Amino acid sequence: MTEEKKETLSFEERLQSVQNLAERIESGKLSLEDSVREYEEGMKILAGLDQELKEMNRRLTVLRDGKETEVDDPDL
């Protein structure tokens, strides 16, 4: 999956792509090299999803604490 394509997919679509990668690896039909490549791709996607979740959590915390005007402040 290219970086540009990752940008256009929703969170849920990217999560589904990781699940699909895992299923392909678990099928046992891939070579070791292909399995490792798929694993690496899945880990990259998961890292991006994790970062996105952290950002959403930060934004929700700011909103919950009544600091709506500071939502765009990256230092929060």
N, CA, C and O atoms as a Tripos MOL2 file, in Angstrom:
@<TRIPOS>MOLECULE
protein
  304   303    76     0     0
PROTEIN
NO_CHARGES

@<TRIPOS>ATOM
      1 N           0.8640   -1.1770    0.0000 N.3       1 MET1
      2 CA          0.0000    0.0000    0.0000 C.3       1 MET1
      3 C           0.9010    1.2270    0.0000 C.2       1 MET1
      4 O           1.7870    1.3530    0.8460 O.2       1 MET1
      5 N           0.6780    2.1180   -0.9350 N.am      2 THR2
      6 CA          1.5080    3.3130   -1.0320 C.3       2 THR2
      7 C           1.1060    4.3300    0.0250 C.2       2 THR2
      8 O           0.0000    4.2840    0.5640 O.2       2 THR2
      9 N           2.0270    5.2550    0.3140 N.am      3 GLU3
     10 CA          1.7490    6.3130    1.2900 C.3       3 GLU3
     11 C           0.5320    7.1340    0.8750 C.2       3 GLU3
     12 O          -0.2970    7.4910    1.7120 O.2       3 GLU3
     13 N           0.4260    7.4340   -0.4240 N.am      4 GLU4
     14 CA         -0.6960    8.2380   -0.9050 C.3       4 GLU4
     15 C          -2.0190    7.5150   -0.6850 C.2       4 GLU4
     16 O          -3.0120    8.1290   -0.2940 O.2       4 GLU4
     17 N          -2.0290    6.2120   -0.9350 N.am      5 LYS5
     18 CA         -3.2570    5.4460   -0.7510 C.3       5 LYS5
     19 C          -3.6350    5.3860    0.7220 C.2       5 LYS5
     20 O          -4.8200    5.4370    1.0540 O.2       5 LYS5
     21 N          -2.6410    5.2770    1.6210 N.am      6 LYS6
     22 CA         -2.9140    5.2640    3.0550 C.3       6 LYS6
     23 C          -3.6130    6.5410    3.4880 C.2       6 LYS6
     24 O          -4.4980    6.5210    4.3440 O.2       6 LYS6
     25 N          -3.2110    7.6420    2.8920 N.am      7 GLU7
     26 CA         -3.7740    8.9420    3.2500 C.3       7 GLU7
     27 C          -5.2570    9.0290    2.8980 C.2       7 GLU7
     28 O          -6.0070    9.7360    3.5710 O.2       7 GLU7
     29 N          -5.6890    8.3240    1.8600 N.am      8 THR8
     30 CA         -7.0680    8.4520    1.4040 C.3       8 THR8
     31 C          -8.0030    7.4230    2.0470 C.2       8 THR8
     32 O          -9.2230    7.5590    1.9590 O.2       8 THR8
     33 N          -7.4420    6.3990    2.6900 N.am      9 LEU9
     34 CA         -8.2670    5.3810    3.3230 C.3       9 LEU9
     35 C          -8.6940    5.8270    4.7110 C.2       9 LEU9
     36 O          -7.9510    6.5170    5.4100 O.2       9 LEU9
     37 N          -9.8920    5.4290    5.1000 N.am     10 SER10
     38 CA        -10.3610    5.7460    6.4450 C.3      10 SER10
     39 C          -9.6200    4.8820    7.4600 C.2      10 SER10
     40 O          -8.9430    3.9180    7.1030 O.2      10 SER10
     41 N          -9.7600    5.2430    8.7160 N.am     11 PHE11
     42 CA         -9.1590    4.4750    9.8000 C.3      11 PHE11
     43 C          -9.6220    3.0220    9.7090 C.2      11 PHE11
     44 O          -8.8160    2.0950    9.7960 O.2      11 PHE11
     45 N         -10.9100    2.8410    9.5360 N.am     12 GLU12
     46 CA        -11.4900    1.5010    9.4860 C.3      12 GLU12
     47 C         -10.9730    0.7040    8.2920 C.2      12 GLU12
     48 O         -10.7260   -0.4970    8.4070 O.2      12 GLU12
     49 N         -10.8100    1.3600    7.1580 N.am     13 GLU13
     50 CA        -10.2910    0.6760    5.9710 C.3      13 GLU13
     51 C          -8.8410    0.2490    6.1740 C.2      13 GLU13
     52 O          -8.4480   -0.8400    5.7570 O.2      13 GLU13
     53 N          -8.0550    1.0980    6.8100 N.am     14 ARG14
     54 CA         -6.6650    0.7420    7.0890 C.3      14 ARG14
     55 C          -6.5860   -0.4040    8.0980 C.2      14 ARG14
     56 O          -5.7390   -1.2870    7.9680 O.2      14 ARG14
     57 N          -7.4630   -0.3910    9.0960 N.am     15 LEU15
     58 CA         -7.5090   -1.4870   10.0570 C.3      15 LEU15
     59 C          -7.8900   -2.7870    9.3590 C.2      15 LEU15
     60 O          -7.3100   -3.8370    9.6390 O.2      15 LEU15
     61 N          -8.8490   -2.7220    8.4640 N.am     16 GLN16
     62 CA         -9.2540   -3.9080    7.6980 C.3      16 GLN16
     63 C          -8.0930   -4.4220    6.8470 C.2      16 GLN16
     64 O          -7.9240   -5.6320    6.6990 O.2      16 GLN16
     65 N          -7.2970   -3.5170    6.2910 N.am     17 SER17
     66 CA         -6.1600   -3.9580    5.4700 C.3      17 SER17
     67 C          -5.1420   -4.7080    6.3250 C.2      17 SER17
     68 O          -4.5210   -5.6580    5.8480 O.2      17 SER17
     69 N          -4.9630   -4.2980    7.5780 N.am     18 VAL18
     70 CA         -4.0640   -5.0210    8.4830 C.3      18 VAL18
     71 C          -4.6370   -6.4080    8.7710 C.2      18 VAL18
     72 O          -3.9030   -7.3960    8.7980 O.2      18 VAL18
     73 N          -5.9330   -6.4740    8.9840 N.am     19 GLN19
     74 CA         -6.5630   -7.7740    9.2250 C.3      19 GLN19
     75 C          -6.3970   -8.6890    8.0070 C.2      19 GLN19
     76 O          -6.1700   -9.8900    8.1530 O.2      19 GLN19
     77 N          -6.5100   -8.1220    6.8280 N.am     20 ASN20
     78 CA         -6.3170   -8.9090    5.6030 C.3      20 ASN20
     79 C          -4.8700   -9.3980    5.4870 C.2      20 ASN20
     80 O          -4.6220  -10.5360    5.0880 O.2      20 ASN20
     81 N          -3.9280   -8.5340    5.8350 N.am     21 LEU21
     82 CA         -2.5190   -8.9360    5.8140 C.3      21 LEU21
     83 C          -2.2870  -10.0970    6.7740 C.2      21 LEU21
     84 O          -1.6120  -11.0680    6.4310 O.2      21 LEU21
     85 N          -2.8440   -9.9940    7.9660 N.am     22 ALA22
     86 CA         -2.6850  -11.0540    8.9650 C.3      22 ALA22
     87 C          -3.2690  -12.3700    8.4670 C.2      22 ALA22
     88 O          -2.6730  -13.4290    8.6640 O.2      22 ALA22
     89 N          -4.4190  -12.3100    7.8300 N.am     23 GLU23
     90 CA         -5.0350  -13.5260    7.2950 C.3      23 GLU23
     91 C          -4.1680  -14.1720    6.2210 C.2      23 GLU23
     92 O          -4.0460  -15.3950    6.1630 O.2      23 GLU23
     93 N          -3.5630  -13.3360    5.3670 N.am     24 ARG24
     94 CA         -2.6890  -13.8760    4.3210 C.3      24 ARG24
     95 C          -1.4680  -14.5450    4.9390 C.2      24 ARG24
     96 O          -1.0510  -15.6160    4.4980 O.2      24 ARG24
     97 N          -0.8990  -13.9140    5.9550 N.am     25 ILE25
     98 CA          0.2720  -14.4930    6.6190 C.3      25 ILE25
     99 C          -0.1120  -15.8060    7.2960 C.2      25 ILE25
    100 O           0.6010  -16.8020    7.1740 O.2      25 ILE25
    101 N          -1.2420  -15.8060    8.0130 N.am     26 GLU26
    102 CA         -1.6760  -16.9900    8.7490 C.3      26 GLU26
    103 C          -2.1000  -18.1380    7.8400 C.2      26 GLU26
    104 O          -2.1430  -19.2890    8.2740 O.2      26 GLU26
    105 N          -2.4120  -17.8350    6.5890 N.am     27 SER27
    106 CA         -2.8480  -18.8850    5.6650 C.3      27 SER27
    107 C          -1.7400  -19.8900    5.3900 C.2      27 SER27
    108 O          -2.0090  -21.0390    5.0390 O.2      27 SER27
    109 N          -0.4960  -19.4590    5.5510 N.am     28 GLY28
    110 CA          0.6270  -20.3510    5.2960 C.3      28 GLY28
    111 C           0.9550  -20.5170    3.8320 C.2      28 GLY28
    112 O           1.8020  -21.3370    3.4800 O.2      28 GLY28
    113 N           0.3080  -19.7620    2.9780 N.am     29 LYS29
    114 CA          0.5150  -19.8940    1.5320 C.3      29 LYS29
    115 C           1.5970  -18.9660    1.0020 C.2      29 LYS29
    116 O           1.9840  -19.0740   -0.1620 O.2      29 LYS29
    117 N           2.0920  -18.0540    1.8370 N.am     30 LEU30
    118 CA          3.1190  -17.1130    1.4040 C.3      30 LEU30
    119 C           4.5040  -17.6660    1.7100 C.2      30 LEU30
    120 O           4.6850  -18.4420    2.6480 O.2      30 LEU30
    121 N           5.4680  -17.2580    0.9090 N.am     31 SER31
    122 CA          6.8500  -17.6180    1.2180 C.3      31 SER31
    123 C           7.2780  -16.8570    2.4710 C.2      31 SER31
    124 O           6.6090  -15.9080    2.8800 O.2      31 SER31
    125 N           8.3690  -17.2620    3.0700 N.am     32 LEU32
    126 CA          8.8710  -16.5800    4.2580 C.3      32 LEU32
    127 C           9.1460  -15.1160    3.9500 C.2      32 LEU32
    128 O           8.7980  -14.2340    4.7350 O.2      32 LEU32
    129 N           9.7640  -14.8610    2.8170 N.am     33 GLU33
    130 CA         10.0790  -13.4800    2.4280 C.3      33 GLU33
    131 C           8.8110  -12.6440    2.2660 C.2      33 GLU33
    132 O           8.7500  -11.5070    2.7350 O.2      33 GLU33
    133 N           7.8120  -13.2010    1.6100 N.am     34 ASP34
    134 CA          6.5470  -12.4810    1.4350 C.3      34 ASP34
    135 C           5.8410  -12.2700    2.7670 C.2      34 ASP34
    136 O           5.2390  -11.2210    2.9980 O.2      34 ASP34
    137 N           5.9160  -13.2610    3.6380 N.am     35 SER35
    138 CA          5.3070  -13.1330    4.9690 C.3      35 SER35
    139 C           5.9500  -11.9930    5.7490 C.2      35 SER35
    140 O           5.2590  -11.1980    6.3850 O.2      35 SER35
    141 N           7.2580  -11.9200    5.6960 N.am     36 VAL36
    142 CA          7.9730  -10.8530    6.3970 C.3      36 VAL36
    143 C           7.6090   -9.5020    5.7980 C.2      36 VAL36
    144 O           7.4100   -8.5350    6.5330 O.2      36 VAL36
    145 N           7.5210   -9.4230    4.4840 N.am     37 ARG37
    146 CA          7.1520   -8.1810    3.8130 C.3      37 ARG37
    147 C           5.7380   -7.7450    4.2360 C.2      37 ARG37
    148 O           5.5050   -6.5730    4.5300 O.2      37 ARG37
    149 N           4.8210   -8.6860    4.2620 N.am     38 GLU38
    150 CA          3.4430   -8.3790    4.6800 C.3      38 GLU38
    151 C           3.4170   -7.9220    6.1430 C.2      38 GLU38
    152 O           2.7090   -6.9790    6.4960 O.2      38 GLU38
    153 N           4.1980   -8.6030    6.9850 N.am     39 TYR39
    154 CA          4.2810   -8.2470    8.4020 C.3      39 TYR39
    155 C           4.7970   -6.8120    8.5680 C.2      39 TYR39
    156 O           4.2410   -6.0280    9.3360 O.2      39 TYR39
    157 N           5.8590   -6.4870    7.8410 N.am     40 GLU40
    158 CA          6.4140   -5.1350    7.9150 C.3      40 GLU40
    159 C           5.3830   -4.0940    7.4880 C.2      40 GLU40
    160 O           5.2550   -3.0450    8.1190 O.2      40 GLU40
    161 N           4.6570   -4.3830    6.4270 N.am     41 GLU41
    162 CA          3.6270   -3.4600    5.9400 C.3      41 GLU41
    163 C           2.5450   -3.2840    7.0020 C.2      41 GLU41
    164 O           2.1050   -2.1650    7.2670 O.2      41 GLU41
    165 N           2.1220   -4.3820    7.6040 N.am     42 GLY42
    166 CA          1.1150   -4.3040    8.6560 C.3      42 GLY42
    167 C           1.5820   -3.4840    9.8420 C.2      42 GLY42
    168 O           0.8130   -2.7080   10.4100 O.2      42 GLY42
    169 N           2.8400   -3.6540   10.2160 N.am     43 MET43
    170 CA          3.3760   -2.8990   11.3570 C.3      43 MET43
    171 C           3.4360   -1.4040   11.0470 C.2      43 MET43
    172 O           3.1910   -0.5820   11.9310 O.2      43 MET43
    173 N           3.7550   -1.0450    9.8190 N.am     44 LYS44
    174 CA          3.7770    0.3660    9.4280 C.3      44 LYS44
    175 C           2.3760    0.9670    9.5120 C.2      44 LYS44
    176 O           2.1900    2.0760   10.0140 O.2      44 LYS44
    177 N           1.4060    0.2250    9.0180 N.am     45 ILE45
    178 CA          0.0230    0.7120    9.0630 C.3      45 ILE45
    179 C          -0.4300    0.8410   10.5110 C.2      45 ILE45
    180 O          -1.0480    1.8380   10.8860 O.2      45 ILE45
    181 N          -0.1230   -0.1700   11.3280 N.am     46 LEU46
    182 CA         -0.5120   -0.1240   12.7430 C.3      46 LEU46
    183 C           0.1240    1.0530   13.4780 C.2      46 LEU46
    184 O          -0.5080    1.6670   14.3370 O.2      46 LEU46
    185 N           1.3700    1.3650   13.1420 N.am     47 ALA47
    186 CA          2.0300    2.5110   13.7800 C.3      47 ALA47
    187 C           1.2870    3.8070   13.4430 C.2      47 ALA47
    188 O           1.1130    4.6670   14.3070 O.2      47 ALA47
    189 N           0.8560    3.9440   12.2060 N.am     48 GLY48
    190 CA          0.0850    5.1200   11.8120 C.3      48 GLY48
    191 C          -1.2670    5.1780   12.5060 C.2      48 GLY48
    192 O          -1.7130    6.2460   12.9240 O.2      48 GLY48
    193 N          -1.9140    4.0250   12.6260 N.am     49 LEU49
    194 CA         -3.1970    3.9680   13.3210 C.3      49 LEU49
    195 C          -3.0280    4.3200   14.7970 C.2      49 LEU49
    196 O          -3.8510    5.0320   15.3710 O.2      49 LEU49
    197 N          -1.9670    3.8220   15.3980 N.am     50 ASP50
    198 CA         -1.6900    4.1210   16.8030 C.3      50 ASP50
    199 C          -1.4770    5.6200   16.9990 C.2      50 ASP50
    200 O          -1.9890    6.2040   17.9550 O.2      50 ASP50
    201 N          -0.7330    6.2300   16.1060 N.am     51 GLN51
    202 CA         -0.4930    7.6730   16.1960 C.3      51 GLN51
    203 C          -1.8030    8.4440   16.0550 C.2      51 GLN51
    204 O          -2.0400    9.4190   16.7680 O.2      51 GLN51
    205 N          -2.6430    8.0000   15.1370 N.am     52 GLU52
    206 CA         -3.9330    8.6570   14.9320 C.3      52 GLU52
    207 C          -4.8200    8.5290   16.1760 C.2      52 GLU52
    208 O          -5.4970    9.4820   16.5620 O.2      52 GLU52
    209 N          -4.8120    7.3590   16.7940 N.am     53 LEU53
    210 CA         -5.5900    7.1670   18.0260 C.3      53 LEU53
    211 C          -5.0860    8.0680   19.1530 C.2      53 LEU53
    212 O          -5.8790    8.6380   19.9020 O.2      53 LEU53
    213 N          -3.7840    8.1910   19.2660 N.am     54 LYS54
    214 CA         -3.2060    9.0630   20.2950 C.3      54 LYS54
    215 C          -3.6250   10.5140   20.0750 C.2      54 LYS54
    216 O          -3.9430   11.2270   21.0270 O.2      54 LYS54
    217 N          -3.6240   10.9430   18.8200 N.am     55 GLU55
    218 CA         -4.0260   12.3110   18.4920 C.3      55 GLU55
    219 C          -5.5080   12.5270   18.8120 C.2      55 GLU55
    220 O          -5.8810   13.5600   19.3680 O.2      55 GLU55
    221 N          -6.3320   11.5730   18.4670 N.am     56 MET56
    222 CA         -7.7670   11.6910   18.7650 C.3      56 MET56
    223 C          -8.0050   11.7240   20.2710 C.2      56 MET56
    224 O          -8.8450   12.4850   20.7520 O.2      56 MET56
    225 N          -7.2800   10.9120   21.0040 N.am     57 ASN57
    226 CA         -7.3920   10.9030   22.4590 C.3      57 ASN57
    227 C          -6.9930   12.2590   23.0310 C.2      57 ASN57
    228 O          -7.6470   12.7700   23.9400 O.2      57 ASN57
    229 N          -5.9250   12.8390   22.5010 N.am     58 ARG58
    230 CA         -5.4790   14.1590   22.9600 C.3      58 ARG58
    231 C          -6.5570   15.1970   22.7010 C.2      58 ARG58
    232 O          -6.8630   16.0180   23.5650 O.2      58 ARG58
    233 N          -7.1280   15.1550   21.5070 N.am     59 ARG59
    234 CA         -8.1730   16.1210   21.1620 C.3      59 ARG59
    235 C          -9.3950   15.9640   22.0590 C.2      59 ARG59
    236 O          -9.9700   16.9560   22.5080 O.2      59 ARG59
    237 N          -9.7910   14.7260   22.3200 N.am     60 LEU60
    238 CA        -10.9430   14.4940   23.1840 C.3      60 LEU60
    239 C         -10.6640   14.9450   24.6130 C.2      60 LEU60
    240 O         -11.5510   15.4720   25.2850 O.2      60 LEU60
    241 N          -9.4480   14.7420   25.0730 N.am     61 THR61
    242 CA         -9.0810   15.1880   26.4130 C.3      61 THR61
    243 C          -9.1680   16.7020   26.5130 C.2      61 THR61
    244 O          -9.6590   17.2380   27.5070 O.2      61 THR61
    245 N          -8.6980   17.3810   25.4960 N.am     62 VAL62
    246 CA         -8.7590   18.8440   25.4800 C.3      62 VAL62
    247 C         -10.2070   19.3030   25.5020 C.2      62 VAL62
    248 O         -10.5610   20.2170   26.2460 O.2      62 VAL62
    249 N         -11.0360   18.6780   24.6990 N.am     63 LEU63
    250 CA        -12.4490   19.0450   24.6610 C.3      63 LEU63
    251 C         -13.1320   18.7570   26.0010 C.2      63 LEU63
    252 O         -13.9210   19.5640   26.4930 O.2      63 LEU63
    253 N         -12.8250   17.6200   26.5710 N.am     64 ARG64
    254 CA        -13.4160   17.2350   27.8480 C.3      64 ARG64
    255 C         -13.0410   18.2300   28.9510 C.2      64 ARG64
    256 O         -13.8540   18.5400   29.8220 O.2      64 ARG64
    257 N         -11.8220   18.7160   28.9040 N.am     65 ASP65
    258 CA        -11.3410   19.6370   29.9250 C.3      65 ASP65
    259 C         -11.7840   21.0680   29.6800 C.2      65 ASP65
    260 O         -11.4020   21.9700   30.4250 O.2      65 ASP65
    261 N         -12.5960   21.2900   28.6320 N.am     66 GLY66
    262 CA        -13.1400   22.6200   28.3630 C.3      66 GLY66
    263 C         -12.1550   23.5860   27.7410 C.2      66 GLY66
    264 O         -12.2760   24.7970   27.9240 O.2      66 GLY66
    265 N         -11.1960   23.0760   27.0170 N.am     67 LYS67
    266 CA        -10.1760   23.9330   26.3920 C.3      67 LYS67
    267 C         -10.3100   23.8950   24.8740 C.2      67 LYS67
    268 O          -9.3180   23.7620   24.1570 O.2      67 LYS67
    269 N         -11.5430   24.0120   24.3920 N.am     68 GLU68
    270 CA        -11.8010   23.8700   22.9660 C.3      68 GLU68
    271 C         -10.9550   24.7830   22.0970 C.2      68 GLU68
    272 O         -10.6140   24.4100   20.9740 O.2      68 GLU68
    273 N         -10.6080   25.9640   22.5790 N.am     69 THR69
    274 CA         -9.8520   26.9090   21.7700 C.3      69 THR69
    275 C          -8.4110   26.4570   21.5840 C.2      69 THR69
    276 O          -7.7110   26.9940   20.7250 O.2      69 THR69
    277 N          -7.9510   25.4890   22.3590 N.am     70 GLU70
    278 CA         -6.5620   25.0300   22.2730 C.3      70 GLU70
    279 C          -6.4110   23.7150   21.5360 C.2      70 GLU70
    280 O          -5.3290   23.1290   21.5510 O.2      70 GLU70
    281 N          -7.4540   23.2390   20.8970 N.am     71 VAL71
    282 CA         -7.4320   21.9320   20.2490 C.3      71 VAL71
    283 C          -6.3220   21.8260   19.2170 C.2      71 VAL71
    284 O          -5.7250   20.7600   19.0750 O.2      71 VAL71
    285 N          -6.0300   22.8920   18.4970 N.am     72 ASP72
    286 CA         -5.0170   22.8480   17.4590 C.3      72 ASP72
    287 C          -3.5980   23.0280   17.9860 C.2      72 ASP72
    288 O          -2.6500   22.9800   17.2020 O.2      72 ASP72
    289 N          -3.4270   23.2310   19.2670 N.am     73 ASP73
    290 CA         -2.1210   23.4480   19.8670 C.3      73 ASP73
    291 C          -1.3840   22.1020   19.9550 C.2      73 ASP73
    292 O          -1.7950   21.2470   20.7400 O.2      73 ASP73
    293 N          -0.3070   21.8830   19.1780 N.am     74 PRO74
    294 CA          0.3870   20.5920   19.1720 C.3      74 PRO74
    295 C           1.1160   20.3090   20.4710 C.2      74 PRO74
    296 O           1.5530   19.1780   20.6820 O.2      74 PRO74
    297 N           1.2640   21.2910   21.3500 N.am     75 ASP75
    298 CA          1.9930   21.0800   22.6030 C.3      75 ASP75
    299 C           1.1420   20.5400   23.7150 C.2      75 ASP75
    300 O           1.6420   20.3160   24.8170 O.2      75 ASP75
    301 N          -0.1520   20.3190   23.4590 N.am     76 LEU76
    302 CA         -1.0350   19.8040   24.5130 C.3      76 LEU76
    303 C          -0.8300   18.3380   24.7350 C.2      76 LEU76
    304 O          -1.4920   17.7450   25.5860 O.2      76 LEU76
@<TRIPOS>BOND
     1     1     2 1
     2     2     3 1
     3     3     4 2
     4     3     5 am
     5     5     6 1
     6     6     7 1
     7     7     8 2
     8     7     9 am
     9     9    10 1
    10    10    11 1
    11    11    12 2
    12    11    13 am
    13    13    14 1
    14    14    15 1
    15    15    16 2
    16    15    17 am
    17    17    18 1
    18    18    19 1
    19    19    20 2
    20    19    21 am
    21    21    22 1
    22    22    23 1
    23    23    24 2
    24    23    25 am
    25    25    26 1
    26    26    27 1
    27    27    28 2
    28    27    29 am
    29    29    30 1
    30    30    31 1
    31    31    32 2
    32    31    33 am
    33    33    34 1
    34    34    35 1
    35    35    36 2
    36    35    37 am
    37    37    38 1
    38    38    39 1
    39    39    40 2
    40    39    41 am
    41    41    42 1
    42    42    43 1
    43    43    44 2
    44    43    45 am
    45    45    46 1
    46    46    47 1
    47    47    48 2
    48    47    49 am
    49    49    50 1
    50    50    51 1
    51    51    52 2
    52    51    53 am
    53    53    54 1
    54    54    55 1
    55    55    56 2
    56    55    57 am
    57    57    58 1
    58    58    59 1
    59    59    60 2
    60    59    61 am
    61    61    62 1
    62    62    63 1
    63    63    64 2
    64    63    65 am
    65    65    66 1
    66    66    67 1
    67    67    68 2
    68    67    69 am
    69    69    70 1
    70    70    71 1
    71    71    72 2
    72    71    73 am
    73    73    74 1
    74    74    75 1
    75    75    76 2
    76    75    77 am
    77    77    78 1
    78    78    79 1
    79    79    80 2
    80    79    81 am
    81    81    82 1
    82    82    83 1
    83    83    84 2
    84    83    85 am
    85    85    86 1
    86    86    87 1
    87    87    88 2
    88    87    89 am
    89    89    90 1
    90    90    91 1
    91    91    92 2
    92    91    93 am
    93    93    94 1
    94    94    95 1
    95    95    96 2
    96    95    97 am
    97    97    98 1
    98    98    99 1
    99    99   100 2
   100    99   101 am
   101   101   102 1
   102   102   103 1
   103   103   104 2
   104   103   105 am
   105   105   106 1
   106   106   107 1
   107   107   108 2
   108   107   109 am
   109   109   110 1
   110   110   111 1
   111   111   112 2
   112   111   113 am
   113   113   114 1
   114   114   115 1
   115   115   116 2
   116   115   117 am
   117   117   118 1
   118   118   119 1
   119   119   120 2
   120   119   121 am
   121   121   122 1
   122   122   123 1
   123   123   124 2
   124   123   125 am
   125   125   126 1
   126   126   127 1
   127   127   128 2
   128   127   129 am
   129   129   130 1
   130   130   131 1
   131   131   132 2
   132   131   133 am
   133   133   134 1
   134   134   135 1
   135   135   136 2
   136   135   137 am
   137   137   138 1
   138   138   139 1
   139   139   140 2
   140   139   141 am
   141   141   142 1
   142   142   143 1
   143   143   144 2
   144   143   145 am
   145   145   146 1
   146   146   147 1
   147   147   148 2
   148   147   149 am
   149   149   150 1
   150   150   151 1
   151   151   152 2
   152   151   153 am
   153   153   154 1
   154   154   155 1
   155   155   156 2
   156   155   157 am
   157   157   158 1
   158   158   159 1
   159   159   160 2
   160   159   161 am
   161   161   162 1
   162   162   163 1
   163   163   164 2
   164   163   165 am
   165   165   166 1
   166   166   167 1
   167   167   168 2
   168   167   169 am
   169   169   170 1
   170   170   171 1
   171   171   172 2
   172   171   173 am
   173   173   174 1
   174   174   175 1
   175   175   176 2
   176   175   177 am
   177   177   178 1
   178   178   179 1
   179   179   180 2
   180   179   181 am
   181   181   182 1
   182   182   183 1
   183   183   184 2
   184   183   185 am
   185   185   186 1
   186   186   187 1
   187   187   188 2
   188   187   189 am
   189   189   190 1
   190   190   191 1
   191   191   192 2
   192   191   193 am
   193   193   194 1
   194   194   195 1
   195   195   196 2
   196   195   197 am
   197   197   198 1
   198   198   199 1
   199   199   200 2
   200   199   201 am
   201   201   202 1
   202   202   203 1
   203   203   204 2
   204   203   205 am
   205   205   206 1
   206   206   207 1
   207   207   208 2
   208   207   209 am
   209   209   210 1
   210   210   211 1
   211   211   212 2
   212   211   213 am
   213   213   214 1
   214   214   215 1
   215   215   216 2
   216   215   217 am
   217   217   218 1
   218   218   219 1
   219   219   220 2
   220   219   221 am
   221   221   222 1
   222   222   223 1
   223   223   224 2
   224   223   225 am
   225   225   226 1
   226   226   227 1
   227   227   228 2
   228   227   229 am
   229   229   230 1
   230   230   231 1
   231   231   232 2
   232   231   233 am
   233   233   234 1
   234   234   235 1
   235   235   236 2
   236   235   237 am
   237   237   238 1
   238   238   239 1
   239   239   240 2
   240   239   241 am
   241   241   242 1
   242   242   243 1
   243   243   244 2
   244   243   245 am
   245   245   246 1
   246   246   247 1
   247   247   248 2
   248   247   249 am
   249   249   250 1
   250   250   251 1
   251   251   252 2
   252   251   253 am
   253   253   254 1
   254   254   255 1
   255   255   256 2
   256   255   257 am
   257   257   258 1
   258   258   259 1
   259   259   260 2
   260   259   261 am
   261   261   262 1
   262   262   263 1
   263   263   264 2
   264   263   265 am
   265   265   266 1
   266   266   267 1
   267   267   268 2
   268   267   269 am
   269   269   270 1
   270   270   271 1
   271   271   272 2
   272   271   273 am
   273   273   274 1
   274   274   275 1
   275   275   276 2
   276   275   277 am
   277   277   278 1
   278   278   279 1
   279   279   280 2
   280   279   281 am
   281   281   282 1
   282   282   283 1
   283   283   284 2
   284   283   285 am
   285   285   286 1
   286   286   287 1
   287   287   288 2
   288   287   289 am
   289   289   290 1
   290   290   291 1
   291   291   292 2
   292   291   293 am
   293   293   294 1
   294   294   295 1
   295   295   296 2
   296   295   297 am
   297   297   298 1
   298   298   299 1
   299   299   300 2
   300   299   301 am
   301   301   302 1
   302   302   303 1
   303   303   304 2
@<TRIPOS>SUBSTRUCTURE
     1 MET1         2 RESIDUE 1 A MET
     2 THR2         6 RESIDUE 1 A THR
     3 GLU3        10 RESIDUE 1 A GLU
     4 GLU4        14 RESIDUE 1 A GLU
     5 LYS5        18 RESIDUE 1 A LYS
     6 LYS6        22 RESIDUE 1 A LYS
     7 GLU7        26 RESIDUE 1 A GLU
     8 THR8        30 RESIDUE 1 A THR
     9 LEU9        34 RESIDUE 1 A LEU
    10 SER10       38 RESIDUE 1 A SER
    11 PHE11       42 RESIDUE 1 A PHE
    12 GLU12       46 RESIDUE 1 A GLU
    13 GLU13       50 RESIDUE 1 A GLU
    14 ARG14       54 RESIDUE 1 A ARG
    15 LEU15       58 RESIDUE 1 A LEU
    16 GLN16       62 RESIDUE 1 A GLN
    17 SER17       66 RESIDUE 1 A SER
    18 VAL18       70 RESIDUE 1 A VAL
    19 GLN19       74 RESIDUE 1 A GLN
    20 ASN20       78 RESIDUE 1 A ASN
    21 LEU21       82 RESIDUE 1 A LEU
    22 ALA22       86 RESIDUE 1 A ALA
    23 GLU23       90 RESIDUE 1 A GLU
    24 ARG24       94 RESIDUE 1 A ARG
    25 ILE25       98 RESIDUE 1 A ILE
    26 GLU26      102 RESIDUE 1 A GLU
    27 SER27      106 RESIDUE 1 A SER
    28 GLY28      110 RESIDUE 1 A GLY
    29 LYS29      114 RESIDUE 1 A LYS
    30 LEU30      118 RESIDUE 1 A LEU
    31 SER31      122 RESIDUE 1 A SER
    32 LEU32      126 RESIDUE 1 A LEU
    33 GLU33      130 RESIDUE 1 A GLU
    34 ASP34      134 RESIDUE 1 A ASP
    35 SER35      138 RESIDUE 1 A SER
    36 VAL36      142 RESIDUE 1 A VAL
    37 ARG37      146 RESIDUE 1 A ARG
    38 GLU38      150 RESIDUE 1 A GLU
    39 TYR39      154 RESIDUE 1 A TYR
    40 GLU40      158 RESIDUE 1 A GLU
    41 GLU41      162 RESIDUE 1 A GLU
    42 GLY42      166 RESIDUE 1 A GLY
    43 MET43      170 RESIDUE 1 A MET
    44 LYS44      174 RESIDUE 1 A LYS
    45 ILE45      178 RESIDUE 1 A ILE
    46 LEU46      182 RESIDUE 1 A LEU
    47 ALA47      186 RESIDUE 1 A ALA
    48 GLY48      190 RESIDUE 1 A GLY
    49 LEU49      194 RESIDUE 1 A LEU
    50 ASP50      198 RESIDUE 1 A ASP
    51 GLN51      202 RESIDUE 1 A GLN
    52 GLU52      206 RESIDUE 1 A GLU
    53 LEU53      210 RESIDUE 1 A LEU
    54 LYS54      214 RESIDUE 1 A LYS
    55 GLU55      218 RESIDUE 1 A GLU
    56 MET56      222 RESIDUE 1 A MET
    57 ASN57      226 RESIDUE 1 A ASN
    58 ARG58      230 RESIDUE 1 A ARG
    59 ARG59      234 RESIDUE 1 A ARG
    60 LEU60      238 RESIDUE 1 A LEU
    61 THR61      242 RESIDUE 1 A THR
    62 VAL62      246 RESIDUE 1 A VAL
    63 LEU63      250 RESIDUE 1 A LEU
    64 ARG64      254 RESIDUE 1 A ARG
    65 ASP65      258 RESIDUE 1 A ASP
    66 GLY66      262 RESIDUE 1 A GLY
    67 LYS67      266 RESIDUE 1 A LYS
    68 GLU68      270 RESIDUE 1 A GLU
    69 THR69      274 RESIDUE 1 A THR
    70 GLU70      278 RESIDUE 1 A GLU
    71 VAL71      282 RESIDUE 1 A VAL
    72 ASP72      286 RESIDUE 1 A ASP
    73 ASP73      290 RESIDUE 1 A ASP
    74 PRO74      294 RESIDUE 1 A PRO
    75 ASP75      298 RESIDUE 1 A ASP
    76 LEU76      302 RESIDUE 1 A LEU
